[in-house]
Amino acid sequence: MTALILGLVIFLGVHSVRIFAEGWRTGLRARVGENAYKGVYTLLSLAGFALIVWGYGQARLAPVMLWTPMVWTRHLAALLMLVSFILLAAAYVPKNGIKAAVHHPMVLGVKVWALAHLLANHTLADLLLFGSFLVWAVLNFRAARQRDRAAGTRYPAGTAQGTVITVVAGVVGWAVFAFWAHGWLMGVRPFG
């Protein structure tokens, strides 16, 4: 469990600098340069992610059960994951109405992903992993919206075509992951 916790601290810590220390981040980037900052950020992120993957895998070998899972939570999680994949697509498809409405669909998608997995899973490692990401995403979304308000950021209106492409891409991504990739990558098949 130590590797999982260390990985979460590193990964989410690096990704939280903008939430808690925007001024320090801006100053550091100016001092060391954009490329050096991004290089260190990337290396720390990869190290944290590797520790999360390894630590979570180790924790799954000797799970500490916290409650008895209910079947309906798996169905709700699958539905929430569909929403999460659409939000993920909205972060990348240009001119979509979803991004125009929520402004930060990637972070909102992480919130939905974490909540879905908290509902469907029941071990201490699950609570640490998905609970940490949920708290981080809530704080990050709030901070991003505050930055937008302070800067007077306006998001362009989406088009019907961009929104349809976003939804289709999200549904296709969800289907591939739910019916094949999740089982292949994580060893857990959501529907079987």
TIRO-313540 format. One record per residue (C-alpha): residue number from 1; residue in three letters; chain; x, y, z. Coordinates in steps of 0.25 Angstrom, whole numbers, always signed. Each point is the difference from the previous one (the first is absolute). Example, Ala and Ser with C-alpha at 12.3 -4.5 7.8 and 13.67 -1.06 7.14 Angstrom:
<rs>
 resi resn chain     x     y     z
    1  Ala     A   +49   -18   +31
    2  Ser     A    +6   +14    -2
</rs>
This chain:
<rs>
 resi resn chain     x     y     z
    1  Met     A    +0    +0    +0
    2  Thr     A   +12    +9    +2
    3  Ala     A    +3    +1   -15
    4  Leu     A   -14    +3    -3
    5  Ile     A    +0   +12   +10
    6  Leu     A   +13    +5    -4
    7  Gly     A    -4    -1   -15
    8  Leu     A   -13    +8    +3
    9  Val     A    +8   +11    +8
   10  Ile     A   +10    +2   -11
   11  Phe     A   -10    -1   -12
   12  Leu     A   -11    +8    +7
   13  Gly     A   +10    +9    +6
   14  Val     A    +6    +4   -13
   15  His     A   -14    +2    -6
   16  Ser     A    -4    +8   +12
   17  Val     A   +10   +11    -1
   18  Arg     A    -9    +9    -8
   19  Ile     A   -11    -2   +10
   20  Phe     A    +8    +4   +12
   21  Ala     A   +12    +8    -5
   22  Glu     A    -3    +7   -13
   23  Gly     A   +10   +11    +3
   24  Trp     A   +11    -9    +4
   25  Arg     A    -2    -8   -13
   26  Thr     A    +0   +12    -9
   27  Gly     A   +13    +5    +7
   28  Leu     A    +6   -14    -1
   29  Arg     A    -3    -1   -15
   30  Ala     A    +6   +14    -3
   31  Arg     A   +13    -3    +8
   32  Val     A    +3   -14    -6
   33  Gly     A    -7    +1   -13
   34  Glu     A   -13    -6    -6
   35  Asn     A    +7   -13    -6
   36  Ala     A    +8    -3   +13
   37  Tyr     A   -13    +2    +8
   38  Lys     A    -8    -9    -9
   39  Gly     A   +11   -10    +0
   40  Val     A    +1    -1   +15
   41  Tyr     A   -15    +0    +1
   42  Thr     A    -1   -12   -10
   43  Leu     A   +10    -8    +7
   44  Leu     A    -6    +2   +13
   45  Ser     A   -14    -3    -5
   46  Leu     A    +5   -13    -7
   47  Ala     A    +7    -4   +13
   48  Gly     A   -12    +2    +8
   49  Phe     A    -9    -7   -10
   50  Ala     A    +9   -12    +0
   51  Leu     A    +0    -1   +15
   52  Ile     A   -15    +1    +0
   53  Val     A    -2   -11   -10
   54  Trp     A   +10    -9    +7
   55  Gly     A    -5    +3   +14
   56  Tyr     A   -14    -2    -4
   57  Gly     A    +3   -13    -7
   58  Gln     A    +8    -4   +13
   59  Ala     A   -12    +4    +9
   60  Arg     A   -10    -8    -9
   61  Leu     A    +8   -13    +4
   62  Ala     A    -4    +1   +14
   63  Pro     A   -13    +9    +0
   64  Val     A    -5    +6   +13
   65  Met     A   -15    -1    -2
   66  Leu     A    -8   +13    +6
   67  Trp     A   -14    -4    -4
   68  Thr     A    -8   -10    -8
   69  Pro     A    -2    +5   -14
   70  Met     A   -14    +0    -6
   71  Val     A    -3    -4   -14
   72  Trp     A    -7   +13    -4
   73  Thr     A   +12    +8    +3
   74  Arg     A    +7    -7   -12
   75  His     A   -11    +4    -9
   76  Leu     A    +0   +15    +5
   77  Ala     A   +15    +0    -2
   78  Ala     A    -1    -4   -14
   79  Leu     A   -10   +11    -3
   80  Leu     A    +8   +10    +7
   81  Met     A   +12    -5    -8
   82  Leu     A    -7    +3   -13
   83  Val     A    -2   +14    +5
   84  Ser     A   +15    +1    +4
   85  Phe     A    +4    -5   -14
   86  Ile     A    -9   +11    -7
   87  Leu     A    +6   +10    +9
   88  Leu     A   +14    -5    -3
   89  Ala     A    -3    +1   -15
   90  Ala     A    -6   +14    +2
   91  Ala     A   +14    +5    +5
   92  Tyr     A    +6    -3   -14
   93  Val     A   -11    +1   -10
   94  Pro     A    +0   +15    -5
   95  Lys     A   -13    +8    +0
   96  Asn     A    -9    -9    +8
   97  Gly     A   -11    +5    +9
   98  Ile     A    +4    -8   +12
   99  Lys     A   +14    +7    +2
  100  Ala     A    -8   +13    -2
  101  Ala     A    -9    -3   +11
  102  Val     A    +9    -6   +10
  103  His     A   +14    +6    -4
  104  His     A    +9   -10    +6
  105  Pro     A    -6   -14    -5
  106  Met     A   +13    -8    +3
  107  Val     A    +0    +4   +15
  108  Leu     A   -15    -3    +1
  109  Gly     A    +2   -13    -7
  110  Val     A   +11    -4   +10
  111  Lys     A   -11    +3   +11
  112  Val     A   -10    -8    -6
  113  Trp     A   +10   -12    -3
  114  Ala     A    +5    +1   +15
  115  Leu     A   -15    +0    +5
  116  Ala     A    -4   -12    -9
  117  His     A   +12    -8    +5
  118  Leu     A    -2    +3   +15
  119  Leu     A   -15    -5    -2
  120  Ala     A    +4   -13    -7
  121  Asn     A   +12    -4    +9
  122  His     A    +2    -3   +14
  123  Thr     A   +14    -1    +5
  124  Leu     A    +9    +9    +8
  125  Ala     A    +9    +2   -13
  126  Asp     A   -12    +4    -8
  127  Leu     A    -4   +10   +10
  128  Leu     A   +14    +6    +1
  129  Leu     A    +2    +0   -16
  130  Phe     A   -14    +5    -4
  131  Gly     A    -3    +8   +12
  132  Ser     A   +13    +8    -2
  133  Phe     A    -3    +2   -14
  134  Leu     A   -14    +5    +3
  135  Val     A    +5   +10   +11
  136  Trp     A   +11    +5   -10
  137  Ala     A   -10    +1   -11
  138  Val     A   -10    +8    +8
  139  Leu     A   +11   +10    +5
  140  Asn     A    +6    +1   -14
  141  Phe     A   -14    +3    -7
  142  Arg     A    -3   +10   +11
  143  Ala     A   +14    +7    -2
  144  Ala     A    -1    +0   -15
  145  Arg     A   -14    +6    +0
  146  Gln     A    +6   +11   +10
  147  Arg     A   +11    +3   -10
  148  Asp     A   -10    +1   -11
  149  Arg     A    -8   +10    +7
  150  Ala     A   +12    +8    +5
  151  Ala     A    +5    +1   -15
  152  Gly     A   -13    +2    -6
  153  Thr     A    +1   -12    -9
  154  Arg     A   -11    -3   -10
  155  Tyr     A    -1   -13    -7
  156  Pro     A    -5    +0   -14
  157  Ala     A   -14    -6    -3
  158  Gly     A    +0   -14    -5
  159  Thr     A    -7    -5   -13
  160  Ala     A   -10   -11    -1
  161  Gln     A   +10    -7    -9
  162  Gly     A   +12    +1   +10
  163  Thr     A   -10    -5   +11
  164  Val     A    -4   -12    -8
  165  Ile     A   +14    -4    -3
  166  Thr     A    +3    +2   +15
  167  Val     A   -11   -10    +4
  168  Val     A    +3   -10   -10
  169  Ala     A   +15    +0    +3
  170  Gly     A    -3    -1   +15
  171  Val     A   -10   -12    -2
  172  Val     A   +10    -7   -10
  173  Gly     A   +11    +2   +10
  174  Trp     A    -8    -5   +12
  175  Ala     A    -5   -12    -8
  176  Val     A   +14    -4    -4
  177  Phe     A    +5    +2   +14
  178  Ala     A   -12    -7    +7
  179  Phe     A    -1   -12    -9
  180  Trp     A   +15    -3    -3
  181  Ala     A   +11   +10    +5
  182  His     A    -4    +0   +15
  183  Gly     A    +1   -15    +1
  184  Trp     A   +13    +0    -8
  185  Leu     A    +7   +11    +8
  186  Met     A    -6    -1   +14
  187  Gly     A    -3   -15    +0
  188  Val     A   -15    +4    +4
  189  Arg     A   -11    -2   -10
  190  Pro     A   -11   +10    +3
  191  Phe     A   -11    -8    -7
  192  Gly     A    +4   -14    +3
</rs>
